[in-house]
Amino acid sequence: MCKVFGSTLTGPALQWYIHLPIKSIKSFAAISDKFMEQFTSSRDLEKNSDDLYEIIQHRNEPLRSYIALINQAKVAIPECNADTAISAFKRGLLPEGYLYKELIK
């Protein structure tokens, strides 16, 4: 089964597999563990509500575009916290924008 595993790899994973020391892997479980150790950090992390704070409205960006970005990101977050989403939305608005000024009254 270990030989079949190698035939499924491409790119960096294949290079890693090719350079494993000869006879260093005794079982499929061992190669599976080594593979996970090597490549686990390469996977995408699941998004959470706090990631919305990274989205800000840029100068000259229409409010409609900013709202679309926030909504697109919010939809990609499983179980997005509504309070956090609202807070992140407000915080990302341009301070000199009309909506921001209305919301802080």
Backbone as JSON Lines, residues from 0, in Angstrom:
{"i":0,"aa":"M","n":[0.82,-1.19,0.0],"ca":[0.0,0.0,0.0],"c":[0.87,1.26,0.0]}
{"i":1,"aa":"C","n":[2.05,1.21,0.62],"ca":[2.94,2.38,0.66],"c":[3.39,2.77,-0.74]}
{"i":2,"aa":"K","n":[3.62,1.77,-1.6],"ca":[4.05,2.06,-2.97],"c":[2.93,2.73,-3.76]}
{"i":3,"aa":"V","n":[1.71,2.32,-3.53],"ca":[0.56,2.93,-4.19],"c":[0.41,4.38,-3.72]}
{"i":4,"aa":"F","n":[0.65,4.62,-2.45],"ca":[0.56,5.97,-1.89],"c":[1.46,6.93,-2.68]}
{"i":5,"aa":"G","n":[2.69,6.53,-2.93],"ca":[3.64,7.37,-3.66],"c":[3.18,7.7,-5.07]}
{"i":6,"aa":"S","n":[2.47,6.77,-5.7],"ca":[2.02,7.0,-7.08],"c":[0.88,8.02,-7.16]}
{"i":7,"aa":"T","n":[0.29,8.38,-6.03],"ca":[-0.8,9.36,-6.03],"c":[-0.3,10.79,-5.8]}
{"i":8,"aa":"L","n":[0.99,10.94,-5.52],"ca":[1.52,12.25,-5.15],"c":[2.03,13.03,-6.35]}
{"i":9,"aa":"T","n":[2.02,14.36,-6.23],"ca":[2.58,15.25,-7.24],"c":[3.27,16.41,-6.54]}
{"i":10,"aa":"G","n":[4.04,17.17,-7.28],"ca":[4.66,18.4,-6.78],"c":[5.51,18.2,-5.54]}
{"i":11,"aa":"P","n":[5.4,19.12,-4.57],"ca":[6.22,19.05,-3.36],"c":[6.02,17.75,-2.57]}
{"i":12,"aa":"A","n":[4.8,17.22,-2.58],"ca":[4.54,15.97,-1.85],"c":[5.33,14.82,-2.47]}
{"i":13,"aa":"L","n":[5.39,14.78,-3.79],"ca":[6.16,13.73,-4.47],"c":[7.64,13.88,-4.19]}
{"i":14,"aa":"Q","n":[8.15,15.11,-4.21],"ca":[9.57,15.35,-3.9],"c":[9.9,14.91,-2.48]}
{"i":15,"aa":"W","n":[9.02,15.2,-1.56],"ca":[9.21,14.77,-0.17],"c":[9.28,13.25,-0.1]}
{"i":16,"aa":"Y","n":[8.36,12.58,-0.78],"ca":[8.29,11.11,-0.77],"c":[9.55,10.49,-1.37]}
{"i":17,"aa":"I","n":[10.0,11.04,-2.47],"ca":[11.2,10.53,-3.16],"c":[12.42,10.62,-2.26]}
{"i":18,"aa":"H","n":[12.5,11.66,-1.44],"ca":[13.68,11.88,-0.61],"c":[13.61,11.24,0.78]}
{"i":19,"aa":"L","n":[12.58,10.45,1.03],"ca":[12.54,9.71,2.3],"c":[13.69,8.7,2.32]}
{"i":20,"aa":"P","n":[14.36,8.53,3.45],"ca":[15.43,7.53,3.53],"c":[14.9,6.12,3.21]}
{"i":21,"aa":"I","n":[15.71,5.35,2.5],"ca":[15.33,3.98,2.13],"c":[15.06,3.17,3.4]}
{"i":22,"aa":"K","n":[14.0,2.39,3.36],"ca":[13.57,1.51,4.46],"c":[13.23,2.27,5.75]}
{"i":23,"aa":"S","n":[12.91,3.54,5.63],"ca":[12.55,4.31,6.83],"c":[11.07,4.16,7.18]}
{"i":24,"aa":"I","n":[10.29,3.64,6.25],"ca":[8.85,3.47,6.46],"c":[8.52,1.99,6.49]}
{"i":25,"aa":"K","n":[7.92,1.56,7.59],"ca":[7.61,0.14,7.76],"c":[6.13,-0.19,7.52]}
{"i":26,"aa":"S","n":[5.26,0.83,7.57],"ca":[3.83,0.57,7.42],"c":[3.13,1.78,6.81]}
{"i":27,"aa":"F","n":[1.9,1.54,6.36],"ca":[1.11,2.64,5.82],"c":[0.8,3.66,6.91]}
{"i":28,"aa":"A","n":[0.56,3.18,8.12],"ca":[0.28,4.09,9.24],"c":[1.47,5.02,9.48]}
{"i":29,"aa":"A","n":[2.68,4.48,9.37],"ca":[3.89,5.29,9.59],"c":[4.03,6.36,8.51]}
{"i":30,"aa":"I","n":[3.81,5.99,7.25],"ca":[3.94,6.99,6.18],"c":[2.81,8.02,6.27]}
{"i":31,"aa":"S","n":[1.65,7.57,6.68],"ca":[0.53,8.48,6.85],"c":[0.85,9.53,7.92]}
{"i":32,"aa":"D","n":[1.39,9.08,9.04],"ca":[1.76,10.0,10.12],"c":[2.83,10.98,9.68]}
{"i":33,"aa":"K","n":[3.86,10.49,8.99],"ca":[4.94,11.36,8.52],"c":[4.41,12.39,7.52]}
{"i":34,"aa":"F","n":[3.54,11.94,6.64],"ca":[2.96,12.84,5.64],"c":[2.16,13.95,6.33]}
{"i":35,"aa":"M","n":[1.36,13.58,7.3],"ca":[0.56,14.58,8.03],"c":[1.46,15.56,8.77]}
{"i":36,"aa":"E","n":[2.53,15.08,9.38],"ca":[3.47,15.97,10.07],"c":[4.06,16.99,9.1]}
{"i":37,"aa":"Q","n":[4.39,16.53,7.9],"ca":[5.04,17.38,6.91],"c":[4.09,18.4,6.3]}
{"i":38,"aa":"F","n":[2.86,18.0,6.02],"ca":[1.99,18.84,5.19],"c":[0.74,19.39,5.88]}
{"i":39,"aa":"T","n":[0.54,19.12,7.14],"ca":[-0.66,19.63,7.82],"c":[-0.71,21.15,7.79]}
{"i":40,"aa":"S","n":[0.4,21.82,7.95],"ca":[0.4,23.28,7.96],"c":[0.1,23.87,6.59]}
{"i":41,"aa":"S","n":[0.1,23.07,5.54],"ca":[-0.17,23.55,4.19],"c":[-1.66,23.68,3.9]}
{"i":42,"aa":"R","n":[-2.51,23.12,4.74],"ca":[-3.94,23.15,4.44],"c":[-4.53,24.5,4.84]}
{"i":43,"aa":"D","n":[-5.65,24.83,4.23],"ca":[-6.35,26.07,4.55],"c":[-6.99,25.94,5.93]}
{"i":44,"aa":"L","n":[-6.87,26.98,6.7],"ca":[-7.5,26.99,8.01],"c":[-8.96,27.39,7.86]}
{"i":45,"aa":"E","n":[-9.8,26.81,8.69],"ca":[-11.21,27.15,8.64],"c":[-11.4,28.6,9.08]}
{"i":46,"aa":"K","n":[-12.2,29.31,8.35],"ca":[-12.48,30.71,8.67],"c":[-13.38,30.8,9.89]}
{"i":47,"aa":"N","n":[-13.24,31.91,10.64],"ca":[-14.16,32.16,11.75],"c":[-14.58,33.63,11.73]}
{"i":48,"aa":"S","n":[-15.52,33.97,12.56],"ca":[-16.11,35.31,12.56],"c":[-15.07,36.42,12.73]}
{"i":49,"aa":"D","n":[-14.03,36.17,13.5],"ca":[-13.0,37.2,13.72],"c":[-12.24,37.58,12.45]}
{"i":50,"aa":"D","n":[-12.25,36.7,11.45],"ca":[-11.57,37.0,10.19],"c":[-12.22,38.19,9.47]}
{"i":51,"aa":"L","n":[-13.46,38.49,9.8],"ca":[-14.14,39.63,9.17],"c":[-13.48,40.96,9.52]}
{"i":52,"aa":"Y","n":[-12.78,41.01,10.65],"ca":[-12.1,42.25,11.05],"c":[-10.96,42.62,10.1]}
{"i":53,"aa":"E","n":[-10.53,41.68,9.28],"ca":[-9.45,41.96,8.33],"c":[-9.95,42.7,7.09]}
{"i":54,"aa":"I","n":[-11.25,42.77,6.92],"ca":[-11.84,43.42,5.74],"c":[-12.16,44.86,6.09]}
{"i":55,"aa":"I","n":[-11.59,45.78,5.33],"ca":[-11.85,47.2,5.55],"c":[-12.25,47.85,4.24]}
{"i":56,"aa":"Q","n":[-13.0,48.92,4.36],"ca":[-13.38,49.69,3.19],"c":[-12.22,50.62,2.83]}
{"i":57,"aa":"H","n":[-11.77,50.53,1.59],"ca":[-10.66,51.37,1.15],"c":[-11.18,52.7,0.62]}
{"i":58,"aa":"R","n":[-10.31,53.69,0.68],"ca":[-10.65,55.0,0.17],"c":[-11.08,54.87,-1.29]}
{"i":59,"aa":"N","n":[-12.1,55.53,-1.68],"ca":[-12.68,55.5,-3.03],"c":[-13.37,54.18,-3.36]}
{"i":60,"aa":"E","n":[-13.5,53.28,-2.39],"ca":[-14.25,52.04,-2.62],"c":[-15.72,52.32,-2.31]}
{"i":61,"aa":"P","n":[-16.59,52.03,-3.25],"ca":[-18.02,52.26,-3.0],"c":[-18.51,51.39,-1.83]}
{"i":62,"aa":"L","n":[-19.44,51.93,-1.08],"ca":[-20.02,51.21,0.05],"c":[-20.59,49.87,-0.42]}
{"i":63,"aa":"R","n":[-21.21,49.87,-1.58],"ca":[-21.8,48.64,-2.13],"c":[-20.74,47.54,-2.29]}
{"i":64,"aa":"S","n":[-19.54,47.9,-2.75],"ca":[-18.45,46.92,-2.91],"c":[-17.98,46.38,-1.57]}
{"i":65,"aa":"Y","n":[-17.86,47.27,-0.6],"ca":[-17.45,46.86,0.75],"c":[-18.48,45.89,1.34]}
{"i":66,"aa":"I","n":[-19.74,46.22,1.21],"ca":[-20.8,45.34,1.72],"c":[-20.75,43.98,1.03]}
{"i":67,"aa":"A","n":[-20.51,43.98,-0.28],"ca":[-20.42,42.71,-1.01],"c":[-19.26,41.85,-0.5]}
{"i":68,"aa":"L","n":[-18.11,42.48,-0.21],"ca":[-16.96,41.74,0.32],"c":[-17.27,41.14,1.69]}
{"i":69,"aa":"I","n":[-17.88,41.93,2.54],"ca":[-18.24,41.44,3.88],"c":[-19.22,40.27,3.76]}
{"i":70,"aa":"N","n":[-20.22,40.42,2.92],"ca":[-21.21,39.35,2.76],"c":[-20.59,38.08,2.19]}
{"i":71,"aa":"Q","n":[-19.71,38.24,1.21],"ca":[-19.03,37.08,0.61],"c":[-18.21,36.34,1.67]}
{"i":72,"aa":"A","n":[-17.5,37.07,2.49],"ca":[-16.69,36.45,3.54],"c":[-17.58,35.82,4.6]}
{"i":73,"aa":"K","n":[-18.66,36.49,4.96],"ca":[-19.57,35.99,5.99],"c":[-20.19,34.66,5.58]}
{"i":74,"aa":"V","n":[-20.57,34.53,4.33],"ca":[-21.18,33.3,3.83],"c":[-20.2,32.12,3.92]}
{"i":75,"aa":"A","n":[-18.9,32.39,3.8],"ca":[-17.89,31.34,3.83],"c":[-17.53,30.89,5.25]}
{"i":76,"aa":"I","n":[-18.11,31.53,6.24],"ca":[-17.79,31.21,7.64],"c":[-18.91,30.36,8.24]}
{"i":77,"aa":"P","n":[-18.58,29.1,8.6],"ca":[-19.6,28.27,9.24],"c":[-19.98,28.86,10.61]}
{"i":78,"aa":"E","n":[-21.25,28.92,10.88],"ca":[-21.75,29.42,12.17],"c":[-21.18,30.8,12.52]}
{"i":79,"aa":"C","n":[-21.27,31.71,11.58],"ca":[-20.77,33.07,11.79],"c":[-21.57,33.76,12.89]}
{"i":80,"aa":"N","n":[-20.87,34.36,13.83],"ca":[-21.49,35.07,14.94],"c":[-22.0,36.42,14.43]}
{"i":81,"aa":"A","n":[-23.3,36.65,14.53],"ca":[-23.91,37.87,13.99],"c":[-23.38,39.13,14.66]}
{"i":82,"aa":"D","n":[-23.21,39.12,15.98],"ca":[-22.71,40.3,16.68],"c":[-21.29,40.65,16.22]}
{"i":83,"aa":"T","n":[-20.46,39.64,16.05],"ca":[-19.09,39.88,15.57],"c":[-19.12,40.41,14.15]}
{"i":84,"aa":"A","n":[-19.99,39.86,13.31],"ca":[-20.09,40.31,11.92],"c":[-20.49,41.78,11.85]}
{"i":85,"aa":"I","n":[-21.44,42.18,12.67],"ca":[-21.9,43.58,12.69],"c":[-20.78,44.49,13.2]}
{"i":86,"aa":"S","n":[-20.12,44.07,14.25],"ca":[-19.02,44.85,14.8],"c":[-17.88,45.02,13.79]}
{"i":87,"aa":"A","n":[-17.54,43.93,13.11],"ca":[-16.47,43.99,12.1],"c":[-16.87,44.89,10.94]}
{"i":88,"aa":"F","n":[-18.13,44.81,10.53],"ca":[-18.63,45.66,9.46],"c":[-18.47,47.13,9.82]}
{"i":89,"aa":"K","n":[-18.93,47.51,11.01],"ca":[-18.83,48.91,11.46],"c":[-17.37,49.36,11.55]}
{"i":90,"aa":"R","n":[-16.54,48.51,12.11],"ca":[-15.13,48.87,12.31],"c":[-14.39,49.05,10.97]}
{"i":91,"aa":"G","n":[-14.83,48.33,9.95],"ca":[-14.16,48.41,8.65],"c":[-14.59,49.57,7.78]}
{"i":92,"aa":"L","n":[-15.65,50.26,8.18],"ca":[-16.13,51.4,7.4],"c":[-15.14,52.56,7.44]}
{"i":93,"aa":"L","n":[-15.11,53.35,6.38],"ca":[-14.29,54.56,6.37],"c":[-14.83,55.54,7.41]}
{"i":94,"aa":"P","n":[-13.99,56.06,8.29],"ca":[-14.45,56.99,9.33],"c":[-15.08,58.26,8.78]}
{"i":95,"aa":"E","n":[-14.67,58.66,7.59],"ca":[-15.24,59.89,7.03],"c":[-16.49,59.62,6.19]}
{"i":96,"aa":"G","n":[-16.9,58.37,6.1],"ca":[-18.08,58.02,5.31],"c":[-19.39,58.35,6.02]}
{"i":97,"aa":"Y","n":[-20.42,58.56,5.24],"ca":[-21.73,58.94,5.76],"c":[-22.29,57.86,6.69]}
{"i":98,"aa":"L","n":[-22.24,56.6,6.27],"ca":[-22.82,55.53,7.08],"c":[-22.1,55.4,8.42]}
{"i":99,"aa":"Y","n":[-20.79,55.51,8.42],"ca":[-20.03,55.44,9.67],"c":[-20.49,56.53,10.63]}
{"i":100,"aa":"K","n":[-20.62,57.74,10.11],"ca":[-21.04,58.87,10.95],"c":[-22.45,58.66,11.51]}
{"i":101,"aa":"E","n":[-23.32,58.06,10.71],"ca":[-24.68,57.79,11.17],"c":[-24.7,56.71,12.25]}
{"i":102,"aa":"L","n":[-23.84,55.72,12.11],"ca":[-23.84,54.6,13.05],"c":[-23.24,54.95,14.41]}
{"i":103,"aa":"I","n":[-22.36,55.95,14.45],"ca":[-21.73,56.28,15.74],"c":[-22.49,57.35,16.52]}
{"i":104,"aa":"K","n":[-23.58,57.84,15.98],"ca":[-24.38,58.86,16.69],"c":[-24.93,58.3,17.97]}
